[in-house]
């Protein structure tokens, strides 16, 4: 059985009827439980639970302190290439967008790596647009070989791979995978991924599990909030996380709440996701899966990110450039989307300290 079967179980399920059936008594009953089940989790994502965000925040805070302490891991992404063969309607790298395309030569990767290392980072996330032709596995491996000289943890955010290919990259030095399903609703998925390999919903959905079978150390999953009803999308993200946790208990799991941002091209069908909605999703995740980390990226504005810290955040990106070569190169490739929190690293470290937390640059080193 794959997680796809689990998603299929909810075909025809009437989420609105379920949400309408939730009472305040039910939420109060859930909030005194040590462990919540799937139905409880969905209830915590309901409109009725909005009244209980303060109580949920206290519970999520306690769970997070017990499992992660007050450490916030800082990492930064490095964009290797913005060539892409897909036509995701919500993304600046869409093959039909007339942006300046660039792929880093290996010498440029080294320069970029040095620039990031000198800032203090020891965990790096490398990204490419989804093009096997422009960024084949051999290229990723060559880049990893260089990056290993500088970083203790190398995460990838690239096109979905076969299990053997994940194994090959893990052997070369990759330890973490970030792979967002973007949208769990299969019909909406097909309507926003209109062509290219990414239009294969199930192949993408099963990719984190293929990486888990290949023995990846750490997995980061999530839905791009704004493409569908966020309550349903957060529910399936949580179920996906629970599925990974249950079947691959050794994996370090992180859930993300990326929200759609302005980008090259125009996508008109964005569903509203408020700050309050993001908070509710985060809290429900933490209460449902105690040992899942939470990642908040620079897609969100500075003040909001700072206020989220005590609610269970464990990882933050910083010094982000979504341009290829954005940390060092004079001739950059165009960016994927606009970030919101553009503070420098020192300001982010200061903000973390001001909230009573401490930043770390490293929590993993391969044997
Ligand atoms: S979301 Fe990914 S696959 Fe889609 S256009 Fe952007 S880079 Fe390409």
Boltz pocket constraint, residues with backbone or C-beta under 6 A from the ligand:
constraints:
  - pocket:
      binder: B
      contacts: [[A, 84], [A, 85], [A, 86], [A, 87], [A, 88], [A, 91], [A, 92], [A, 93], [A, 94], [A, 95], [A, 128], [A, 129], [A, 130], [A, 198]]
      max_distance: 6.0
